[in-house]
Amino acid sequence: MASLVAPSSVFSSDLPSTFLEEVEPMLSKGCKILDLGCGNGRNSASLDSKGFDVTGLEFSHSAIEQAKN
């Protein structure tokens, strides 16, 4: 049976996700982005550094603390 849960290493990286790398070229520069379930903020930070107007929302307090660092 295939696993439905991704390994924790997928979520612990500081690099942007492969999904973001595929989608980013389709985004208008400077557009507003809502990152739901932003985790440690890796995708939000990557987009912000490239000039996008990003708002990240996360339920996990520990992930929010990681994102602040």
N, C-alpha and C positions, 0 to 999 in steps of 0.2 A: 504494500500500500504506500502510495506517495505521501510525503509529509506536506501538510498544509501550512506549516509554520516555517518561516525563513530562519536560517541560523542567526544567532545574535550578532555575529560579525557583520551582517548586512546592515544593521542599524547602528553600529557603534563607530562607523567610519566618519572621518571629518570631510571626506570627499563627497561631492554631489552625487546623487543617485544616477544610475545609468538611464533611468526614465527621464530625469531632468535633462541630461545631456542630449537625449533624442528630441525632447519637446522644445527646449530653449530656442533653437533657431526659428521656430514658428511664432515666437512671441514678439510683439511690437516693443521696441526699445523704450524703456521708461514706463511701461504699462503697470497698472496696479495688479498685485498678485496676492491672493489669500492662500496661505499654506496651512491647510487644516491637518492637525496631527503632525505638527512640525518636528516633534521629537527634540533632538539636541540642537536643532536649528541649522543643520549643515546645508540644506537646500536653500533656506531663507538667506543665510549668510552669503552663499555663492551668488544668488540673484541680486542681493543688495549691493554687493561689491561691483556688479556689472551695471548698476544704475537703475534697477527696477525698484518700484515702490512696493515693498513687501510687508505684509502683516502675517505673523505666525501665531497660530492658536494651538495650544497643547493642554491636555487634561492632566497629565502626569507632573506632579510637583518636582520630582527628581529630574525629569527631562528639562523642565523649565530652568532649574538651577544649573544644569549642564550648559544650556543655551546661553545663560548669562555670562559664562566664563569664556 
